[in-house]
Amino acid sequence: MRKLVSLMHVSLDGFVGTKDGSLAWVRTDPPVFEISDEQTRKADIALYGRRTFDLMEAYWPTAADQPNATVHDKNHSKWYAATDKYVLSHTLAEDEKRRIHTLSHNVESRIQDLKHGGHQNILLLGSPSCMRYLLAQQLIDELLLFINPVFLGEGIPLFRHAPPAQLNLLETREPGRGVIALHYAIQYNNATPSS
């Protein structure tokens, strides 16, 4: 059975973006990308909110072809092309050839079906609104948080009204420049598990 793993960068004061959504403060050094690449190797489905998907679509399809493409660019671009991409959206057009699918109705049951349909993980990349929604539905199994050593003061909060849950620490890593990667399994309190 698949697990749904949410990967997110967050400031030390709990924000995932500035008020205008900027991620310029995120530290994206090769060791951080190595941890991300480990997660993509374990996943055969990518899950996005619409805004994050639009950003991904603007970059990853051609990232490996750029003259200054890094190893991470090449690896992630290849994974992105080969992976089924599910997007929470009411307006996006599906594209079977490019493996783009939409989730607009019965989202919870469709994600449950995806979780029961294979053995590799579903990876939710960024997409804070989507993450909060799926967390409230108790569908996220693991969180991988990259804690960046910066205070934003205000912005887009990581959590809003999270359900009661215990977080069991699976791994702590320090990829460098003050970033700490915390990988948690989620055990929801007083509720029927989603999987």
N, C-alpha and C positions, 0 to 999 in steps of 0.2 A: 504494500500500500504506500502511496506517495505521502510525503509530508509537505505542508506548505510552509516555506521558509521566507521570512521577510528580511531583506537586507536594506539598511538605512544608515545614512550619515546623520549625526546629531551633534549640536553644540553642547558644551558642558552645562549650559543653563537650559537645555531641553528643547531647542528649536531645530527644525529640519530645513529651514530656509529663512531668509530675510522677509520682510513684509512684501517685497516685490517678487519674491520667489528665487532670488539669486542664490547660487551655490558657490560663489567665488571664494568663500571662506573654507571650503572643503579641501582637505589635504589628500591629494591623489598621487602618491608616490608609488613606485613599482612594488614595494612590499604589501601595500594596501590592495593593489590590483591582483597580486598573487593569491591573497585570501579570497577575493571575489572570484577569481578564476577557478579556485578549488570548488566553490559552490556551484558554478555553472557546469563543471564536469559531472556533478551529481544530479543535475536537473535536466529534464527534457521538455519542460513547459515553462515559458516565461509569462508572468502576469503583470499587467500594468493598468494604471488609471489612464484616462485619455490624454491628459496634458503631458505626462511622462512619456507615453508612447509616441506622441508627436515629436518630442525631443529625440527619442531613440531613432525614429524613422529618418530624422533629418541628418543623422550622423552615421549610424552603424552599417547601413547597406553598402556604403562606399569607403568606410574607414580604412580597410585593409589595403585599398588601392592607392592611398595617398603616399607621396614620396617619403614623408617623415613618419610613417606608421610605426608604432612601437610593437613589441611582442604582444602586449595586452590588446592593442587595437586589432591585430591580426587574429588572435585567439577569439576575442569576443565577437568580432565581425563574423567569423566562420560559425560560431555557436548561434549567433542571432539569426543567420540565414537558415540554419538547419533545424531550428527550434520552433515548435508551435507557440504562437504568441496569442494570448487571450487578453482582451482589452475590455474594461468596464466602460461601455459607451452605448448610448442610444442612437448615435448618428454616424458612427464609423461604418464604412462599407467593408464587408468581409472580402478576403482575397485568398481563396484556397491555394492557389499556386504559390503564393508567398507565405502561406501558413499563418495568416492573420484571421483570427476569429473574434467575435464580439460576445460579450456577456451583458445582456440588457434586461432580461427577464429571468425569474427563478434563479437568481445568481447563487444563492446558498446551495440549492439542490444540484445545480450544474457543477459547482466546485466540488461538492461531495462526490459526484460521479467521476470527475477527473481524479480525485484522490484515490478512488477505488479502482481506477483503470490502468494502473501501472506500478512500477517499482522505483523509478527515479523521482526526484523531488519536483515540486512546483516552486519556482523562485519568483517572489514578488520584489521587484527592484524599484526602490524609491517609492513614488506614488503615495504620499502621506495620507491623503483623504481616503484612498482605497484601503490602505493599511488599517486606518482607524475603523472603517466600516467592517472589514473582515475580522478584525480583533473583537469588535462588539458582537459579531455573530459567532465568536469562538471557533473560527475556522483556521486561524494561524497556529501552527504547531511549534515553530521556533522563531526566535528573533536573533539576528546578527546585527549588532549595533557598532558602528565605528564612532567612538566618542572623540570629537575633535577638540583640541585645547584652545577654545575660543568662547568668549561670551558674546552673544548677539544682542542681548538686552531685550529684544522684542522680535517678533516674526511669526512664523508658522510653527505651532507647538507640535511636538511629537505625539503626545497622548492627550486625548480629550475623552473623559468619561470611559476609561478602560474598564472592562469587567473585572471583578475580583479574581485574582489568579496568583499562584505561586510561580516564581521564575527559578528554575533550577539551572545553575551555571554549568555549562558543558565545557567551556574553554575560554581562557583569557590569553590574548596575544598582544604584543606591542610591536606593530609594524614600523615604528619610527616616527620621529619629529613630534613626539608627544601624543600620538594617536593610540588609543587603546581599543582593541576589538573584543567585544563581549558577546559570547554566543550562549543563548539561553533556550532551554525547552520550557514551554508554557504548560502549566497544569491549572486548568480553570477550576475555581472553587464552586461548590454547591450547584453544579450543573452537569448535564449529560455531555460527555466529551463529543467533539464533532467527528472524530474518526475512531 
